[in-house]
Amino acid sequence: MLISLLFTIDLKIMTNNRFILKVNCKDERGIVARITTPLYQWGCTLITLDQFTDLETERFFMRLTLEGEIDYDSLNQRLKPIFDQFEGDCSLIRYEQKMRLLILCSKPDHCLVDLLAKTKRDSLPVEITGVISNHDHLRQLVEWYGYPYHYLPVTEESKDSQEKQIAELFHSYKADIIILARYMQILSNKFCKQFEGKAINIHHSFLPSFKGAQPYKQAYNRGVKIIGATAHFVTGDLDEGPIIQQEIIRVNHTHSPKDLAHYGADVEAIALSKAVKYTAEHRVFINDNKTVVLK
C-alpha cells in the first residue's frame, strides 16, 4: 500500500510542467502579490523567487520558477491580463526550453572549446546552432563536435555584406543570441543596434580598464597585480556594453605579457561560460548601462 502511494505521488510530480516567469517593469507596490496570488489559485507551486528593486532607476526585476499541471498556452493566456498591468517586459518561458546560440570566433580557440565541451556534457542549458569564423582554422574542431561551421572572411570593403550573412544565418537557425567567443573583429554600429541585447562579447581585461586592443600588454605596462576578463552585452561603443560577469586572477612582476595572456585565457573562458549560463537561465536583465543578475 505504501509503495503504491509513493508511486502515485512520484507520477504526479513527473506530470507537472515547470516554467520560468521573468519580470522587468517599472516599480510599484504589490507586483509580487498580484502575480503570485493567482498562481496559487490556479494550483501552481512556486519553486524559487528572486527579486530586486533598483531605487535609482525605479525598476523592478523578478525571476520566478514554478510548476503545475496547467499547460504553457493556458497559463500564458491567463497571465497576459496581469502582465498588461505593468509597464515593462514580462514573459513566461518553458523551463526545459534551451537557449539557441550562434557562436562567432576567430583564431583563438579557448573560449570556443570551453563552450563546446560544456554544452556537450550538459553543463550549459543551451543548443549551439552553428559557428561562424572569419578564419578557417577551427573547422575541424567544430565539425568534430557535430556543428556546422561557416567560414566568412571579412575585409574593410566586405564588412557590410559579411555582417548581413551573419544576420541571415542567425535568423535561419532561429538563434536566440550571438556569442562572440574571441571574435577579433569590431562590429559595425548598425549590426550592434540590430542585435542589441542579443549579443555577448568576452573582453580580455577587467573592464573598464584596458579597453581595445592588446589589453594584456596594457596591463603589463601598468604593472598590475590582478588581471581579469569581462563578459558584456555588445553595443556600438567598443567594450562599453552592460557587464554580465567578471573574473580575475592574481599576477606579479615576473609575468610577461605572454604569461598574462596564457593565464588570462582560463579566466576568459570561465567568465564567458558563466555569462552564457546566467543568460540561458533567464537570470540577466539589462538595467540602463548595467545588468541585474538574479541568482
Short mmCIF file of the C-alpha atoms (twelve columns), coordinates in Angstrom:
data_MODEL
# 
_entry.id   MODEL 
# 
loop_
_atom_site.group_PDB 
_atom_site.id 
_atom_site.type_symbol 
_atom_site.label_atom_id 
_atom_site.label_alt_id 
_atom_site.label_comp_id 
_atom_site.label_asym_id 
_atom_site.label_seq_id 
_atom_site.Cartn_x 
_atom_site.Cartn_y 
_atom_site.Cartn_z 
_atom_site.pdbx_PDB_model_num 
ATOM 1   C CA . MET A 1   0.000  0.000  0.000   1 
ATOM 2   C CA . LEU A 2   2.827  2.385  0.925   1 
ATOM 3   C CA . ILE A 3   4.723  1.546  -2.252  1 
ATOM 4   C CA . SER A 4   1.611  2.217  -4.339  1 
ATOM 5   C CA . LEU A 5   1.092  5.602  -2.653  1 
ATOM 6   C CA . LEU A 6   4.683  6.669  -3.245  1 
ATOM 7   C CA . PHE A 7   4.406  5.688  -6.913  1 
ATOM 8   C CA . THR A 8   1.260  7.799  -7.287  1 
ATOM 9   C CA . ILE A 9   2.947  10.859 -5.760  1 
ATOM 10  C CA . ASP A 10  6.036  10.492 -7.962  1 
ATOM 11  C CA . LEU A 11  3.858  10.118 -11.058 1 
ATOM 12  C CA . LYS A 12  2.023  13.332 -10.225 1 
ATOM 13  C CA . ILE A 13  5.310  15.231 -9.840  1 
ATOM 14  C CA . MET A 14  6.560  13.866 -13.126 1 
ATOM 15  C CA . THR A 15  3.451  15.083 -14.981 1 
ATOM 16  C CA . ASN A 16  3.799  18.657 -13.690 1 
ATOM 17  C CA . ASN A 17  5.012  21.345 -16.085 1 
ATOM 18  C CA . ARG A 18  7.764  23.706 -14.958 1 
ATOM 19  C CA . PHE A 19  8.133  27.321 -16.067 1 
ATOM 20  C CA . ILE A 20  10.238 30.430 -15.577 1 
ATOM 21  C CA . LEU A 21  8.461  33.738 -15.148 1 
ATOM 22  C CA . LYS A 22  10.566 36.819 -15.842 1 
ATOM 23  C CA . VAL A 23  9.558  40.395 -14.986 1 
ATOM 24  C CA . ASN A 24  11.304 43.684 -15.782 1 
ATOM 25  C CA . CYS A 25  8.999  46.634 -15.199 1 
ATOM 26  C CA . LYS A 26  8.523  49.988 -13.549 1 
ATOM 27  C CA . ASP A 27  8.464  49.521 -9.802  1 
ATOM 28  C CA . GLU A 28  5.156  49.839 -7.949  1 
ATOM 29  C CA . ARG A 29  3.572  48.384 -4.844  1 
ATOM 30  C CA . GLY A 30  2.074  44.896 -4.896  1 
ATOM 31  C CA . ILE A 31  3.687  43.421 -8.019  1 
ATOM 32  C CA . VAL A 32  4.687  40.158 -6.339  1 
ATOM 33  C CA . ALA A 33  1.276  39.644 -4.745  1 
ATOM 34  C CA . ARG A 34  -0.594 40.416 -7.979  1 
ATOM 35  C CA . ILE A 35  1.373  37.690 -9.764  1 
ATOM 36  C CA . THR A 36  1.798  35.013 -7.108  1 
ATOM 37  C CA . THR A 37  -1.759 35.064 -5.695  1 
ATOM 38  C CA . PRO A 38  -3.384 33.972 -8.992  1 
ATOM 39  C CA . LEU A 39  -0.653 31.356 -9.471  1 
ATOM 40  C CA . TYR A 40  -1.568 29.871 -6.108  1 
ATOM 41  C CA . GLN A 41  -5.249 29.957 -7.021  1 
ATOM 42  C CA . TRP A 42  -4.516 28.113 -10.273 1 
ATOM 43  C CA . GLY A 43  -2.783 25.309 -8.381  1 
ATOM 44  C CA . CYS A 44  0.799  26.256 -9.221  1 
ATOM 45  C CA . THR A 45  3.682  25.646 -6.816  1 
ATOM 46  C CA . LEU A 46  6.395  28.307 -6.515  1 
ATOM 47  C CA . ILE A 47  9.879  26.759 -6.521  1 
ATOM 48  C CA . THR A 48  12.105 29.836 -6.356  1 
ATOM 49  C CA . LEU A 49  11.550 33.580 -6.326  1 
ATOM 50  C CA . ASP A 50  14.330 36.176 -6.665  1 
ATOM 51  C CA . GLN A 51  13.672 39.882 -6.951  1 
ATOM 52  C CA . PHE A 52  15.424 43.226 -6.894  1 
ATOM 53  C CA . THR A 53  14.261 46.838 -6.908  1 
ATOM 54  C CA . ASP A 54  16.631 49.490 -8.240  1 
ATOM 55  C CA . LEU A 55  15.731 52.614 -6.278  1 
ATOM 56  C CA . GLU A 56  17.677 54.886 -8.661  1 
ATOM 57  C CA . THR A 57  16.045 53.743 -11.898 1 
ATOM 58  C CA . GLU A 58  12.758 52.777 -10.175 1 
ATOM 59  C CA . ARG A 59  12.792 49.413 -11.951 1 
ATOM 60  C CA . PHE A 60  11.622 46.091 -10.548 1 
ATOM 61  C CA . PHE A 61  13.184 42.771 -11.575 1 
ATOM 62  C CA . MET A 62  11.942 39.290 -10.734 1 
ATOM 63  C CA . ARG A 63  12.696 35.710 -11.749 1 
ATOM 64  C CA . LEU A 64  10.274 33.076 -10.543 1 
ATOM 65  C CA . THR A 65  10.240 29.323 -11.176 1 
ATOM 66  C CA . LEU A 66  7.026  27.390 -10.720 1 
ATOM 67  C CA . GLU A 67  5.361  24.148 -11.622 1 
ATOM 68  C CA . GLY A 68  1.813  22.936 -12.040 1 
ATOM 69  C CA . GLU A 69  -0.432 20.692 -14.063 1 
ATOM 70  C CA . ILE A 70  -1.526 23.602 -16.261 1 
ATOM 71  C CA . ASP A 71  -0.040 23.709 -19.773 1 
ATOM 72  C CA . TYR A 72  2.056  26.562 -21.163 1 
ATOM 73  C CA . ASP A 73  -0.528 28.071 -23.514 1 
ATOM 74  C CA . SER A 74  -3.256 28.138 -20.869 1 
ATOM 75  C CA . LEU A 75  -1.002 29.650 -18.219 1 
ATOM 76  C CA . ASN A 76  0.386  32.246 -20.607 1 
ATOM 77  C CA . GLN A 77  -3.125 33.253 -21.643 1 
ATOM 78  C CA . ARG A 78  -4.198 33.634 -18.007 1 
ATOM 79  C CA . LEU A 79  -1.110 35.679 -17.154 1 
ATOM 80  C CA . LYS A 80  -1.385 38.083 -20.089 1 
ATOM 81  C CA . PRO A 81  -4.016 40.404 -18.494 1 
ATOM 82  C CA . ILE A 82  -1.812 40.569 -15.387 1 
ATOM 83  C CA . PHE A 83  1.326  41.283 -17.420 1 
ATOM 84  C CA . ASP A 84  -0.512 44.051 -19.279 1 
ATOM 85  C CA . GLN A 85  -0.925 45.928 -15.992 1 
ATOM 86  C CA . PHE A 86  2.812  46.502 -15.671 1 
ATOM 87  C CA . GLU A 87  4.934  48.993 -17.601 1 
ATOM 88  C CA . GLY A 88  7.739  46.806 -18.940 1 
ATOM 89  C CA . ASP A 89  8.559  43.294 -20.104 1 
ATOM 90  C CA . CYS A 90  7.002  40.194 -18.580 1 
ATOM 91  C CA . SER A 91  7.388  36.739 -20.066 1 
ATOM 92  C CA . LEU A 92  6.668  33.080 -19.361 1 
ATOM 93  C CA . ILE A 93  9.280  30.575 -20.519 1 
ATOM 94  C CA . ARG A 94  9.219  26.791 -20.614 1 
ATOM 95  C CA . TYR A 95  11.812 25.608 -18.108 1 
ATOM 96  C CA . GLU A 96  13.164 22.876 -20.378 1 
ATOM 97  C CA . GLN A 97  13.442 25.190 -23.396 1 
ATOM 98  C CA . LYS A 98  17.121 25.672 -24.209 1 
ATOM 99  C CA . MET A 99  18.512 28.947 -25.498 1 
ATOM 100 C CA . ARG A 100 19.892 28.684 -29.035 1 
ATOM 101 C CA . LEU A 101 23.393 30.107 -29.558 1 
ATOM 102 C CA . LEU A 102 25.178 31.231 -32.700 1 
ATOM 103 C CA . ILE A 103 28.897 31.484 -31.907 1 
ATOM 104 C CA . LEU A 104 31.352 33.843 -33.609 1 
ATOM 105 C CA . CYS A 105 35.093 33.251 -33.272 1 
ATOM 106 C CA . SER A 106 38.440 33.956 -34.941 1 
ATOM 107 C CA . LYS A 107 41.741 32.094 -34.375 1 
ATOM 108 C CA . PRO A 108 41.870 31.837 -30.530 1 
ATOM 109 C CA . ASP A 109 40.061 28.652 -29.512 1 
ATOM 110 C CA . HIS A 110 39.980 28.554 -25.688 1 
ATOM 111 C CA . CYS A 111 36.562 30.174 -25.197 1 
ATOM 112 C CA . LEU A 112 35.048 28.201 -28.061 1 
ATOM 113 C CA . VAL A 113 36.454 24.886 -26.766 1 
ATOM 114 C CA . ASP A 114 35.037 25.602 -23.309 1 
ATOM 115 C CA . LEU A 115 31.550 26.328 -24.679 1 
ATOM 116 C CA . LEU A 116 31.587 23.254 -26.930 1 
ATOM 117 C CA . ALA A 117 32.733 20.923 -24.137 1 
ATOM 118 C CA . LYS A 118 30.305 22.276 -21.517 1 
ATOM 119 C CA . THR A 119 27.395 22.088 -23.940 1 
ATOM 120 C CA . LYS A 120 28.261 18.500 -24.854 1 
ATOM 121 C CA . ARG A 121 28.219 17.411 -21.207 1 
ATOM 122 C CA . ASP A 122 25.035 19.401 -20.467 1 
ATOM 123 C CA . SER A 123 26.749 21.871 -18.142 1 
ATOM 124 C CA . LEU A 124 25.110 24.689 -20.088 1 
ATOM 125 C CA . PRO A 125 21.354 24.774 -20.820 1 
ATOM 126 C CA . VAL A 126 21.898 25.750 -24.448 1 
ATOM 127 C CA . GLU A 127 21.822 24.471 -28.013 1 
ATOM 128 C CA . ILE A 128 24.622 25.522 -30.335 1 
ATOM 129 C CA . THR A 129 23.147 26.138 -33.772 1 
ATOM 130 C CA . GLY A 130 26.420 26.801 -35.568 1 
ATOM 131 C CA . VAL A 131 29.786 28.531 -35.522 1 
ATOM 132 C CA . ILE A 132 30.897 31.411 -37.753 1 
ATOM 133 C CA . SER A 133 34.513 32.474 -38.154 1 
ATOM 134 C CA . ASN A 134 36.476 34.921 -40.249 1 
ATOM 135 C CA . HIS A 135 39.228 32.249 -40.394 1 
ATOM 136 C CA . ASP A 136 39.064 28.587 -41.370 1 
ATOM 137 C CA . HIS A 137 41.388 27.357 -38.606 1 
ATOM 138 C CA . LEU A 138 38.788 25.865 -36.253 1 
ATOM 139 C CA . ARG A 139 36.634 23.990 -38.751 1 
ATOM 140 C CA . GLN A 140 37.914 20.516 -37.828 1 
ATOM 141 C CA . LEU A 141 37.322 21.121 -34.128 1 
ATOM 142 C CA . VAL A 142 33.768 22.408 -34.601 1 
ATOM 143 C CA . GLU A 143 32.760 19.711 -37.073 1 
ATOM 144 C CA . TRP A 144 34.196 17.032 -34.744 1 
ATOM 145 C CA . TYR A 145 31.638 18.213 -32.185 1 
ATOM 146 C CA . GLY A 146 28.979 17.896 -34.872 1 
ATOM 147 C CA . TYR A 147 28.140 21.557 -35.512 1 
ATOM 148 C CA . PRO A 148 28.027 23.414 -38.853 1 
ATOM 149 C CA . TYR A 149 30.976 25.708 -39.491 1 
ATOM 150 C CA . HIS A 150 30.711 28.812 -41.647 1 
ATOM 151 C CA . TYR A 151 33.874 30.474 -42.918 1 
ATOM 152 C CA . LEU A 152 33.038 34.097 -43.648 1 
ATOM 153 C CA . PRO A 153 36.236 36.074 -44.322 1 
ATOM 154 C CA . VAL A 154 35.975 39.802 -43.856 1 
ATOM 155 C CA . THR A 155 37.782 42.882 -45.124 1 
ATOM 156 C CA . GLU A 156 37.010 46.549 -44.652 1 
ATOM 157 C CA . GLU A 157 35.272 46.515 -48.037 1 
ATOM 158 C CA . SER A 158 33.254 43.341 -47.362 1 
ATOM 159 C CA . LYS A 159 32.264 44.038 -43.728 1 
ATOM 160 C CA . ASP A 160 28.700 45.097 -44.568 1 
ATOM 161 C CA . SER A 161 27.934 42.051 -46.725 1 
ATOM 162 C CA . GLN A 162 29.654 39.707 -44.239 1 
ATOM 163 C CA . GLU A 163 27.562 41.045 -41.352 1 
ATOM 164 C CA . LYS A 164 24.431 40.601 -43.476 1 
ATOM 165 C CA . GLN A 165 25.403 36.932 -43.908 1 
ATOM 166 C CA . ILE A 166 25.806 36.586 -40.143 1 
ATOM 167 C CA . ALA A 167 22.357 38.093 -39.600 1 
ATOM 168 C CA . GLU A 168 20.837 35.782 -42.208 1 
ATOM 169 C CA . LEU A 169 22.370 32.723 -40.532 1 
ATOM 170 C CA . PHE A 170 21.137 33.945 -37.135 1 
ATOM 171 C CA . HIS A 171 17.566 34.071 -38.406 1 
ATOM 172 C CA . SER A 172 17.753 30.876 -40.462 1 
ATOM 173 C CA . TYR A 173 18.992 28.961 -37.413 1 
ATOM 174 C CA . LYS A 174 16.294 30.614 -35.269 1 
ATOM 175 C CA . ALA A 175 19.011 31.514 -32.796 1 
ATOM 176 C CA . ASP A 176 18.258 33.480 -29.652 1 
ATOM 177 C CA . ILE A 177 21.636 35.067 -29.011 1 
ATOM 178 C CA . ILE A 178 25.068 35.619 -30.570 1 
ATOM 179 C CA . ILE A 179 28.162 34.743 -28.535 1 
ATOM 180 C CA . LEU A 180 31.443 36.393 -29.501 1 
ATOM 181 C CA . ALA A 181 33.978 33.822 -28.291 1 
ATOM 182 C CA . ARG A 182 37.084 35.913 -29.007 1 
ATOM 183 C CA . TYR A 183 35.785 37.156 -32.333 1 
ATOM 184 C CA . MET A 184 38.576 39.554 -33.222 1 
ATOM 185 C CA . GLN A 185 36.560 41.969 -35.328 1 
ATOM 186 C CA . ILE A 186 34.895 45.268 -34.471 1 
ATOM 187 C CA . LEU A 187 31.227 45.037 -35.367 1 
ATOM 188 C CA . SER A 188 29.508 47.936 -37.105 1 
ATOM 189 C CA . ASN A 189 27.143 50.237 -35.238 1 
ATOM 190 C CA . LYS A 190 24.345 49.025 -37.498 1 
ATOM 191 C CA . PHE A 191 24.951 45.391 -36.569 1 
ATOM 192 C CA . CYS A 192 25.265 46.213 -32.857 1 
ATOM 193 C CA . LYS A 193 21.969 48.089 -32.946 1 
ATOM 194 C CA . GLN A 194 20.265 45.226 -34.785 1 
ATOM 195 C CA . PHE A 195 21.340 42.738 -32.110 1 
ATOM 196 C CA . GLU A 196 21.110 44.988 -29.077 1 
ATOM 197 C CA . GLY A 197 20.629 42.775 -26.018 1 
ATOM 198 C CA . LYS A 198 21.166 39.682 -28.167 1 
ATOM 199 C CA . ALA A 199 24.972 39.568 -28.450 1 
ATOM 200 C CA . ILE A 200 27.511 38.825 -25.704 1 
ATOM 201 C CA . ASN A 201 31.235 39.506 -26.006 1 
ATOM 202 C CA . ILE A 202 34.204 38.387 -23.917 1 
ATOM 203 C CA . HIS A 203 36.876 41.050 -23.475 1 
ATOM 204 C CA . HIS A 204 40.260 40.010 -22.117 1 
ATOM 205 C CA . SER A 205 40.563 42.644 -19.414 1 
ATOM 206 C CA . PHE A 206 38.795 43.701 -16.244 1 
ATOM 207 C CA . LEU A 207 36.708 46.486 -17.745 1 
ATOM 208 C CA . PRO A 208 36.553 49.441 -17.650 1 
ATOM 209 C CA . SER A 209 40.367 49.141 -17.546 1 
ATOM 210 C CA . PHE A 210 42.383 48.404 -20.695 1 
ATOM 211 C CA . LYS A 211 39.772 48.672 -23.419 1 
ATOM 212 C CA . GLY A 212 40.514 47.985 -27.057 1 
ATOM 213 C CA . ALA A 213 43.499 46.126 -28.496 1 
ATOM 214 C CA . GLN A 214 46.304 44.356 -26.599 1 
ATOM 215 C CA . PRO A 215 44.845 44.686 -23.083 1 
ATOM 216 C CA . TYR A 216 47.414 42.271 -21.616 1 
ATOM 217 C CA . LYS A 217 50.244 44.450 -22.943 1 
ATOM 218 C CA . GLN A 218 48.480 47.486 -21.467 1 
ATOM 219 C CA . ALA A 219 48.161 45.663 -18.131 1 
ATOM 220 C CA . TYR A 220 51.844 44.671 -18.218 1 
ATOM 221 C CA . ASN A 221 52.916 48.240 -18.891 1 
ATOM 222 C CA . ARG A 222 50.941 49.402 -15.848 1 
ATOM 223 C CA . GLY A 223 52.390 46.667 -13.619 1 
ATOM 224 C CA . VAL A 224 49.004 45.458 -12.424 1 
ATOM 225 C CA . LYS A 225 48.756 42.720 -9.795  1 
ATOM 226 C CA . ILE A 226 45.359 41.476 -10.965 1 
ATOM 227 C CA . ILE A 227 44.188 40.708 -14.491 1 
ATOM 228 C CA . GLY A 228 40.687 39.760 -15.480 1 
ATOM 229 C CA . ALA A 229 38.112 39.135 -18.155 1 
ATOM 230 C CA . THR A 230 34.707 40.693 -18.728 1 
ATOM 231 C CA . ALA A 231 31.636 39.257 -20.437 1 
ATOM 232 C CA . HIS A 232 29.295 42.012 -21.521 1 
ATOM 233 C CA . PHE A 233 26.491 42.810 -23.928 1 
ATOM 234 C CA . VAL A 234 27.632 44.250 -27.241 1 
ATOM 235 C CA . THR A 235 26.900 47.891 -28.035 1 
ATOM 236 C CA . GLY A 236 28.118 50.331 -30.657 1 
ATOM 237 C CA . ASP A 237 30.595 51.725 -28.110 1 
ATOM 238 C CA . LEU A 238 33.624 49.406 -28.060 1 
ATOM 239 C CA . ASP A 239 33.885 47.394 -24.819 1 
ATOM 240 C CA . GLU A 240 31.287 49.638 -23.139 1 
ATOM 241 C CA . GLY A 241 28.222 47.362 -23.007 1 
ATOM 242 C CA . PRO A 242 26.422 46.308 -19.812 1 
ATOM 243 C CA . ILE A 243 28.626 43.896 -17.851 1 
ATOM 244 C CA . ILE A 244 27.247 40.431 -17.082 1 
ATOM 245 C CA . GLN A 245 30.180 38.616 -15.454 1 
ATOM 246 C CA . GLN A 246 33.796 39.305 -14.498 1 
ATOM 247 C CA . GLU A 247 36.584 37.006 -13.303 1 
ATOM 248 C CA . ILE A 248 40.093 37.798 -12.032 1 
ATOM 249 C CA . ILE A 249 43.413 36.119 -11.316 1 
ATOM 250 C CA . ARG A 250 46.459 37.434 -9.414  1 
ATOM 251 C CA . VAL A 251 49.732 38.054 -11.246 1 
ATOM 252 C CA . ASN A 252 53.077 39.614 -10.328 1 
ATOM 253 C CA . HIS A 253 56.122 41.432 -11.683 1 
ATOM 254 C CA . THR A 254 57.722 38.256 -13.042 1 
ATOM 255 C CA . HIS A 255 54.973 37.674 -15.593 1 
ATOM 256 C CA . SER A 256 55.499 38.789 -19.177 1 
ATOM 257 C CA . PRO A 257 52.670 39.933 -21.480 1 
ATOM 258 C CA . LYS A 258 52.738 36.413 -22.953 1 
ATOM 259 C CA . ASP A 259 52.349 34.932 -19.460 1 
ATOM 260 C CA . LEU A 260 49.413 37.240 -18.756 1 
ATOM 261 C CA . ALA A 261 47.688 36.155 -21.961 1 
ATOM 262 C CA . HIS A 262 48.317 32.489 -21.098 1 
ATOM 263 C CA . TYR A 263 46.885 32.781 -17.583 1 
ATOM 264 C CA . GLY A 264 44.094 35.047 -18.753 1 
ATOM 265 C CA . ALA A 265 42.784 32.505 -21.263 1 
ATOM 266 C CA . ASP A 266 41.295 30.364 -18.485 1 
ATOM 267 C CA . VAL A 267 39.711 33.405 -16.860 1 
ATOM 268 C CA . GLU A 268 38.177 34.459 -20.172 1 
ATOM 269 C CA . ALA A 269 36.604 31.036 -20.702 1 
ATOM 270 C CA . ILE A 270 35.173 30.974 -17.165 1 
ATOM 271 C CA . ALA A 271 33.705 34.478 -17.398 1 
ATOM 272 C CA . LEU A 272 32.097 33.817 -20.763 1 
ATOM 273 C CA . SER A 273 30.598 30.441 -19.864 1 
ATOM 274 C CA . LYS A 274 29.117 31.881 -16.652 1 
ATOM 275 C CA . ALA A 275 27.611 34.782 -18.593 1 
ATOM 276 C CA . VAL A 276 26.132 32.338 -21.109 1 
ATOM 277 C CA . LYS A 277 24.762 30.142 -18.317 1 
ATOM 278 C CA . TYR A 278 23.129 33.038 -16.454 1 
ATOM 279 C CA . THR A 279 21.643 34.402 -19.667 1 
ATOM 280 C CA . ALA A 280 20.362 30.998 -20.787 1 
ATOM 281 C CA . GLU A 281 18.747 30.516 -17.380 1 
ATOM 282 C CA . HIS A 282 16.983 33.889 -17.823 1 
ATOM 283 C CA . ARG A 283 18.692 35.454 -14.823 1 
ATOM 284 C CA . VAL A 284 20.084 38.510 -16.637 1 
ATOM 285 C CA . PHE A 285 18.238 41.810 -17.006 1 
ATOM 286 C CA . ILE A 286 19.579 44.909 -18.748 1 
ATOM 287 C CA . ASN A 287 19.198 47.940 -16.490 1 
ATOM 288 C CA . ASP A 288 20.316 51.015 -18.449 1 
ATOM 289 C CA . ASN A 289 24.116 50.682 -18.791 1 
ATOM 290 C CA . LYS A 290 24.280 47.918 -16.158 1 
ATOM 291 C CA . THR A 291 22.777 44.486 -15.611 1 
ATOM 292 C CA . VAL A 292 20.873 42.816 -12.831 1 
ATOM 293 C CA . VAL A 293 21.829 39.128 -12.487 1 
ATOM 294 C CA . LEU A 294 19.456 37.282 -10.183 1 
ATOM 295 C CA . LYS A 295 20.954 34.175 -8.619  1 
# 
